């Protein structure tokens, strides 16, 4: 018997229920794209073969999560489901005030409505789309200060730029850090960087909040990549990260592995009172927060399942496998790959398409046209002038697809890579004033 570990990383679960997926023709997909105005958000899911648009709310719940639904207490106030949920969140984060919300952006809205005033500046390693939109809706200024280069931890915050901002601006009500840094290629934030940000916040007496939607994946990458952290569990690392901050927002649709749900939590008594008032106004009583009791039960289970080392090892290996396939196909990606997605550098893949003609969207359209693979642009279409990169994100839903599905995505990428020079850009023909990527209509240039 050999003690050597197996080379093959298997899915650490068995499949109990299946859902058919559609296989369409290229002609059908081209017609669907035209009808959708070349906006992949407008495609019917029933026509998508492999859906990598987002990892948010698209994961598969475990048998324990499904069983927990039957324990849901639907009492309007003070339900036992909330008590279980609150206990898990407090144990994980160390925060004394816990507010469930229906999803992460609801937590962001409550936080910013309570704290941000017109002209306030919020530094962040990089704000993601809904965070930026909720902040700007309040009249705030989103200040992105990602590190320029940090091997293995490209999600870190630029400490020099942060200190410059804190020293020179009296209108900073809080600092935020996004774990992992989704808009910067899904790169993790190191524990050392978080500690340093905490020290600067203490020096200038400014609270620190985490956007911790992918807290478990960030903790796993800290364990794998950061010196001095290899012997710690993901749970231990996550707990320290949370305790370095004054509070957090979480979309539990990511590392809560549920289809709906969010969290707003803090240690600040003064802010908690404001959060409670706003939650009652728009989300519901603070012990249900716009969710059914059964959703709280599933969240409580999922938050702990996301920290399982075997699950996280498999997830990292799946992302790495997809990344290797894209490299071999000749598509440039953000390196090293993060914990939830592969990000293709569309600006490098399509140098003949300028940012104004949306190279990321052009590449995403072709991935769907070629193989029915839905991805999302993270670039000029999503962020307009604030875009730092032109990326296409392929986010893997948790516990949904097998290695064969990933092989299909890689083969699709190979076919698209063979005709990159023939791909043309797009122009916007209709757009809303905010979050335009969700509903804009486009046309080929």
C-alpha positions as MATLAB code, in Angstrom:
seq = 'XXXXXXXXXXXXXXXXXXXXXXXXXXXXXXXXXXXXXXXXXXXXXXXXXXXXXXXXXXXXXXXXXXXXXXXXXXXXXXXXXXXXXXXXXXXXXXXXXXXXXXXXXXXXXXXXXXXXXXXXXXXXXXXXXXXXXXXXXXXXXXXXXXXXXXXXXXXXXXXXXXXXXXXXXXXXXXXXXXXXXXXXXXXXXXXXXXXXXXXXXXXXXXXXXXXXXXXXXXXXXXXXXXXXXXXXXXXXXXXXXXXXXXXXXXXXXXXXXXXXXXXXXXXXXXXXXXXXXXXXXXXXXXXXXXXXXXXXXXXXXXXXXXXXXXXXXXXXXXXXXXXXXXXXXXXXXXXXXXXXXXXXXXXXXXXXXXXXXXXXXXXXXXXXXXXXXXXXXXXXXXXXXXXXXXXXXXXXXXXXXXXXXXXXXXXXXXXXXXXXXXXXXXXXXXXXXXXXXXXXXXXXX';
ca = [
       0.000    0.000    0.000;
       1.394    3.373   -0.998;
       1.200    6.396    1.283;
       1.603    8.710   -1.697;
      -1.404   11.011   -2.251;
      -3.516   10.393   -5.328;
      -2.747   12.584   -8.341;
      -6.445   12.831   -9.171;
      -8.556   15.337   -7.243;
     -12.133   14.061   -7.295;
     -15.366   15.871   -6.556;
     -15.752   15.187   -2.805;
     -19.467   14.456   -3.099;
     -21.975   12.139   -4.758;
     -24.807   13.397   -6.952;
     -28.325   12.724   -5.600;
     -30.401   14.679   -8.094;
     -29.755   15.703  -11.684;
     -31.066   18.381  -14.034;
     -30.882   18.074  -17.833;
     -28.853   20.733  -19.626;
     -29.590   21.916  -23.176;
     -27.356   21.263  -26.159;
     -28.077   23.857  -28.857;
     -26.711   24.489  -32.351;
     -24.477   27.399  -33.302;
     -27.289   28.795  -35.416;
     -29.677   28.721  -32.479;
     -27.111   30.399  -30.248;
     -26.440   33.150  -32.785;
     -30.163   33.886  -33.004;
     -30.428   33.952  -29.214;
     -27.554   36.435  -28.989;
     -29.144   38.768  -31.511;
     -32.506   38.626  -29.726;
     -30.804   39.372  -26.383;
     -29.040   42.428  -27.770;
     -25.730   40.595  -27.255;
     -26.202   40.894  -23.498;
     -25.595   37.511  -21.882;
     -27.715   38.469  -18.860;
     -30.720   38.506  -21.191;
     -30.264   34.943  -22.424;
     -32.818   32.395  -21.167;
     -31.089   29.954  -18.812;
     -32.935   27.106  -20.534;
     -30.713   27.715  -23.577;
     -27.353   27.834  -21.760;
     -25.273   24.641  -21.812;
     -22.634   25.552  -19.207;
     -23.558   28.574  -17.087;
     -20.494   30.299  -15.647;
     -22.088   33.752  -15.518;
     -21.737   33.843  -11.739;
     -21.025   31.723   -8.696;
     -23.598   33.751   -6.753;
     -26.640   31.753   -5.698;
     -25.966   29.089   -8.313;
     -24.358   26.433   -6.106;
     -25.804   23.046   -5.206;
     -26.943   22.645   -1.602;
     -25.887   19.578    0.373;
     -28.148   16.888    1.797;
     -27.663   18.463    5.223;
     -28.770   21.837    3.908;
     -31.852   20.345    2.266;
     -32.670   18.498    5.496;
     -32.279   21.721    7.487;
     -35.083   23.349    5.479;
     -37.578   21.170    7.328;
     -36.382   22.671   10.622;
     -37.242   26.189    9.519;
     -39.132   28.195   12.125;
     -41.232   30.766   10.282;
     -42.105   32.833   13.354;
     -42.143   36.532   12.505;
     -39.986   37.495   15.492;
     -37.445   35.608   17.570;
     -37.463   32.371   15.579;
     -35.208   29.514   16.618;
     -33.874   29.446   13.048;
     -32.502   32.937   13.587;
     -30.961   31.835   16.879;
     -29.073   29.019   15.144;
     -28.013   31.315   12.315;
     -26.919   34.053   14.731;
     -24.897   31.561   16.790;
     -22.977   30.315   13.740;
     -22.260   33.840   12.463;
     -21.135   35.067   15.883;
     -18.869   32.036   16.333;
     -17.349   32.601   12.906;
     -16.979   36.383   12.904;
     -16.879   37.387   16.559;
     -19.316   40.242   15.859;
     -21.962   41.019   18.457;
     -24.725   42.265   16.119;
     -25.940   40.043   13.259;
     -28.552   41.071   10.679;
     -29.742   38.672    7.976;
     -30.601   40.240    4.613;
     -32.045   38.765    1.453;
     -28.691   39.118   -0.320;
     -25.367   40.947   -0.171;
     -26.396   44.133   -1.931;
     -29.164   44.650    0.631;
     -26.503   44.577    3.351;
     -24.458   47.093    1.339;
     -27.448   49.373    0.926;
     -28.203   49.390    4.661;
     -24.539   49.972    5.544;
     -24.092   52.888    3.167;
     -27.466   54.468    3.895;
     -26.613   54.460    7.595;
     -23.030   55.690    7.322;
     -22.298   57.472    4.034;
     -23.093   61.102    3.328;
     -22.763   63.031    0.070;
     -19.080   63.479   -0.759;
     -17.763   60.814    1.624;
     -14.899   58.694    0.319;
     -14.680   54.917    0.841;
     -11.281   53.334    0.114;
     -11.350   49.688   -0.948;
      -8.892   47.320   -2.572;
     -11.462   47.276   -5.382;
     -15.209   47.871   -5.139;
     -17.284   45.342   -7.029;
     -20.255   46.426   -9.131;
     -23.104   46.479   -6.599;
     -20.866   47.874   -3.849;
     -19.811   50.747   -6.078;
     -23.366   51.365   -7.278;
     -24.857   51.428   -3.765;
     -22.094   53.747   -2.574;
     -22.417   56.140   -5.499;
     -26.209   56.105   -5.135;
     -25.641   57.667   -1.699;
     -23.353   60.329   -3.194;
     -20.201   58.618   -1.973;
     -16.927   58.289   -3.849;
     -15.519   54.802   -4.454;
     -11.728   54.955   -4.142;
     -10.056   51.824   -5.516;
      -6.480   51.348   -4.300;
      -5.373   47.827   -5.234;
      -1.750   46.826   -4.885;
       0.187   47.199   -8.138;
       2.014   43.884   -7.871;
       2.017   41.275   -5.113;
       2.921   37.683   -6.070;
       0.123   35.364   -4.987;
      -1.916   38.142   -3.374;
      -2.965   40.467   -6.161;
      -6.095   41.344   -4.176;
      -4.152   43.238   -1.519;
      -4.671   46.910   -0.758;
      -1.954   49.467   -1.523;
      -0.915   50.505    1.988;
       0.929   53.648    0.891;
      -2.087   54.865   -1.060;
      -4.389   54.035    1.846;
      -2.305   56.027    4.317;
      -2.177   58.927    1.871;
      -5.976   58.859    1.614;
      -6.495   58.607    5.381;
      -4.017   61.380    6.097;
      -5.388   63.782    3.515;
      -9.156   63.286    3.752;
     -11.458   63.897    6.702;
     -14.482   62.473    4.855;
     -13.701   58.753    5.196;
     -16.350   57.114    7.425;
     -14.927   53.611    6.892;
     -12.440   51.557    4.893;
     -13.557   48.399    3.073;
     -11.671   45.331    1.881;
     -13.137   42.847   -0.599;
     -12.219   39.181   -0.012;
     -11.400   37.859   -2.558;
     -10.886   40.834   -4.859;
     -13.409   39.929   -7.546;
     -12.898   42.934   -9.819;
      -9.125   42.342   -9.813;
      -9.229   38.816  -11.141;
     -10.549   37.066   -8.037;
      -7.208   37.480   -6.300;
      -6.938   36.816   -2.541;
      -6.016   39.243    0.223;
      -3.237   38.176    2.569;
      -3.561   38.069    6.325;
      -0.490   40.300    6.620;
      -2.088   42.932    4.399;
      -5.320   42.825    6.398;
      -3.373   43.283    9.629;
      -1.538   46.256    8.139;
      -4.786   47.849    6.951;
      -6.232   47.361   10.446;
      -3.198   49.104   11.949;
      -3.620   52.090    9.628;
      -7.335   52.287   10.398;
      -6.531   52.285   14.124;
      -3.924   55.016   13.659;
      -6.447   57.285   11.956;
      -9.460   56.109   14.001;
     -11.418   54.852   10.976;
     -13.516   51.635   11.110;
     -12.703   48.706    8.824;
     -15.392   46.607    7.119;
     -14.986   43.474    5.021;
     -16.917   42.527    1.919;
     -16.498   38.868    2.826;
     -18.639   37.091    0.237;
     -15.775   34.673   -0.512;
     -14.267   34.497    2.968;
     -13.687   30.729    2.841;
     -11.947   30.729   -0.524;
      -9.782   33.644    0.608;
      -8.864   31.777    3.806;
      -7.925   28.676    1.819;
      -5.638   30.656   -0.504;
      -4.028   32.317    2.531;
      -3.359   28.846    3.939;
      -1.894   27.690    0.635;
       0.148   30.756   -0.304;
       1.057   32.850    2.747;
       4.201   32.154    4.725;
       3.455   31.033    8.271;
      -0.166   30.052    7.555;
       0.221   26.565    6.057;
      -0.395   24.765    9.350;
      -3.632   26.575   10.172;
      -7.143   25.535    9.176;
      -9.270   27.688    6.846;
     -11.669   28.238    9.752;
      -8.900   29.582   12.004;
      -7.686   31.949    9.296;
     -11.205   33.155    8.470;
     -11.926   33.836   12.136;
      -8.805   35.981   12.456;
      -9.647   37.914    9.280;
     -13.119   38.722   10.575;
     -11.780   39.772   13.973;
      -9.424   42.278   12.354;
     -12.459   44.268   11.170;
     -15.331   46.131   12.826;
     -17.940   44.404   10.714;
     -18.756   42.854    7.370;
     -21.210   42.473    4.559;
     -21.606   38.985    3.097;
     -23.477   37.674    0.124;
     -24.155   34.175    1.445;
     -24.956   33.182   -2.134;
     -21.212   32.631   -2.530;
     -19.489   31.014    0.453;
     -22.759   30.379    2.255;
     -23.557   28.009   -0.640;
     -27.232   28.975   -0.701;
     -29.485   30.315   -3.422;
     -30.514   33.425   -1.493;
     -29.311   35.239    1.596;
     -26.920   37.845    2.966;
     -25.420   39.091    6.209;
     -24.620   42.445    7.782;
     -22.719   42.187   11.058;
     -20.768   44.538   13.312;
     -19.311   45.101   16.756;
     -20.322   48.771   16.793;
     -23.360   49.356   18.994;
     -24.048   52.811   17.515;
     -24.104   51.561   13.943;
     -26.095   48.460   14.877;
     -28.959   50.640   16.046;
     -29.039   52.401   12.668;
     -28.823   49.086   10.814;
     -31.766   47.695   12.767;
     -33.958   50.703   11.994;
     -33.185   50.525    8.267;
     -33.623   46.760    8.123;
     -37.083   46.986    9.674;
     -37.966   49.662    7.121;
     -37.014   47.730    3.982;
     -36.007   44.105    4.703;
     -38.227   43.039    7.580;
     -37.908   42.307   11.272;
     -34.225   41.814   12.225;
     -34.669   38.134   13.080;
     -35.693   37.231    9.537;
     -34.389   40.059    7.334;
     -36.471   39.321    4.261;
     -35.793   35.582    4.407;
     -37.773   32.521    5.369;
     -36.637   30.665    8.471;
     -35.649   27.720    6.288;
     -33.234   29.981    4.393;
     -31.556   30.933    7.665;
     -31.171   27.240    8.496;
     -29.551   26.474    5.140;
     -27.214   29.457    5.483;
     -26.064   28.341    8.920;
     -25.112   24.930    7.533;
     -23.545   26.285    4.344;
     -21.281   28.786    6.089;
     -19.523   25.924    7.859;
     -19.518   23.531    4.886;
     -17.691   26.178    2.853;
     -14.740   25.926    5.263;
     -14.262   22.172    4.787;
     -10.637   21.624    3.637;
     -11.503   18.729    1.306;
     -14.138   20.833   -0.432;
     -11.785   23.829   -0.744;
      -8.958   21.650   -2.065;
     -11.264   20.285   -4.761;
     -12.505   23.765   -5.650;
      -8.992   25.160   -6.015;
      -7.985   22.143   -8.126;
     -10.976   22.617  -10.436;
     -10.137   26.281  -11.008;
      -6.484   25.374  -11.621;
      -7.514   22.692  -14.142;
      -9.671   25.175  -16.037;
      -6.831   27.712  -15.969;
      -4.359   25.191  -17.418;
      -6.771   24.464  -20.226;
      -7.136   28.130  -21.105;
      -3.369   28.650  -21.046;
      -2.890   25.677  -23.361;
      -5.535   27.115  -25.682;
      -3.522   30.321  -25.946;
      -5.884   32.574  -24.011;
      -4.106   34.894  -21.531;
      -5.519   34.784  -17.995;
      -5.008   36.634  -14.725;
      -2.267   34.794  -12.847;
      -2.283   33.021  -10.548;
      -5.942   31.971  -10.753;
      -8.071   32.810   -7.734;
     -10.517   30.686   -5.794;
     -13.796   30.930   -7.684;
     -13.162   31.741  -11.333;
     -10.787   32.013  -14.242;
     -10.411   35.538  -15.599;
      -9.385   35.882  -19.249;
      -7.459   39.053  -20.123;
      -9.517   40.158  -23.106;
      -7.362   43.227  -23.772;
      -4.387   40.939  -24.435;
      -6.433   38.326  -26.266;
      -8.044   40.919  -28.560;
      -5.510   43.779  -28.887;
      -7.201   44.963  -32.085;
     -10.393   45.872  -30.165;
     -10.150   49.134  -28.146;
     -11.840   49.407  -24.714;
     -14.614   51.570  -26.190;
     -15.621   48.608  -28.355;
     -15.856   46.264  -25.346;
     -13.280   43.517  -25.968;
     -14.396   41.566  -22.911;
     -17.984   41.454  -24.087;
     -16.849   40.492  -27.586;
     -14.960   37.489  -26.217;
     -17.809   36.490  -23.884;
     -20.262   36.573  -26.798;
     -18.053   34.237  -28.823;
     -17.691   31.740  -25.966;
     -21.468   31.439  -25.920;
     -21.811   31.359  -29.687;
     -19.188   28.609  -29.960;
     -20.137   26.266  -27.123;
     -23.113   27.614  -25.192;
     -20.822   28.725  -22.347;
     -22.137   31.816  -20.554;
     -19.559   34.034  -18.834;
     -19.501   37.696  -17.827;
     -17.516   40.755  -18.881;
     -15.715   42.632  -16.124;
     -14.397   45.700  -17.863;
     -15.630   48.790  -19.672;
     -19.204   47.546  -20.069;
     -19.488   46.840  -16.336;
     -17.446   49.693  -14.870;
     -17.308   52.297  -17.688;
     -14.413   54.720  -17.133;
     -13.550   53.108  -13.776;
     -12.490   49.866  -15.480;
      -8.850   49.003  -14.820;
      -8.832   45.806  -16.883;
     -10.798   44.176  -19.684;
     -11.643   40.745  -18.321;
     -13.993   37.856  -18.995;
     -14.868   35.926  -15.847;
     -15.845   32.269  -15.917;
     -17.149   31.650  -12.387;
     -17.709   28.044  -11.356;
     -20.895   27.415   -9.349;
     -20.140   25.440   -6.195;
     -20.660   21.662   -6.344;
     -22.510   21.819   -9.682;
     -20.255   20.803  -12.584;
     -17.923   17.816  -13.016;
     -14.543   17.563  -14.762;
     -16.279   16.655  -18.038;
     -18.194   19.916  -17.967;
     -14.913   21.766  -17.439;
     -13.429   19.903  -20.425;
     -16.325   21.182  -22.553;
     -15.506   24.754  -21.493;
     -11.835   24.222  -22.359;
     -12.710   22.829  -25.792;
     -14.954   25.836  -26.382;
     -12.052   28.125  -25.466;
      -9.745   26.283  -27.870;
     -12.160   26.826  -30.746;
     -12.591   30.519  -29.969;
      -8.836   31.011  -29.541;
      -8.290   29.703  -33.073;
     -10.201   32.668  -34.539;
      -9.399   35.577  -32.225;
      -8.257   37.799  -35.099;
     -11.715   37.573  -36.681;
     -13.629   38.746  -33.591;
     -15.025   42.282  -33.739;
     -16.175   44.688  -31.040;
     -19.567   45.988  -29.898;
     -21.245   49.314  -29.276;
     -23.933   50.182  -26.744;
     -27.253   51.114  -28.312;
     -29.334   51.328  -25.117;
     -28.299   51.578  -21.458;
     -29.704   52.538  -18.030;
     -27.995   55.182  -15.860;
     -26.610   52.641  -13.345;
     -25.353   49.028  -13.493;
     -25.722   49.126  -17.242;
     -24.192   45.702  -17.859;
     -27.303   43.989  -16.494;
     -29.730   45.418  -19.040;
     -27.868   47.259  -21.831;
     -28.473   46.311  -25.444;
     -25.511   46.077  -27.801;
     -24.824   45.762  -31.506;
     -21.760   44.622  -33.445;
     -19.443   47.409  -34.605;
];
